[in-house]
Amino acid sequence: MGANRGQVRTQFLTESVVLCVLGGVAGVLLGLAGTAGYAFAHGWPAVIPIEMVGAGLGAAVVTGVVAGVCPAVRASRLTPTEALAAP
């Protein structure tokens, strides 16, 4: 109530990106733990390129933006009464 279309779009898009970044961070951490565990089990050194960590997080951000644009635009076009109406 009281937010303009741009603010609603920004809020939805920010939420989408934040959720994807959190998922990307969790995925990177689990991937690093899995890689290190597998390497340790075989007696190998764990080599994890920092570029790949950045690429994983970057892919998460891009996914969040792409997946969040359509719902953000759709939500910004609704009036508050339409948004609150039950289907």
C-alpha positions, 0 to 999 in steps of 0.5 A: 500500500503506497508503493509505486510500480518501480518500488514493487518491481525492485522489491520482488527482484531483490527478493528473488536475487537474495534467495538465489544468492543464498542458494548459490552460497549453500551450493558452493559450500556443499560443493567445496565440502564434497570436493574436499571430502572426496579428495581427502578420502583418496589422499589427493590434495583438494584443488578448488579454483577460486574462479569456479567459486565466483562462477557459481555465485555469478550463475546464481545471481543471473538465475535470480535476475532472470527468474525474478523479472517476470513475476516482478513486472506482473506484481507491479502491474496489480493494484493492491486490491487485486493483489490481496484478492483470494482466487 
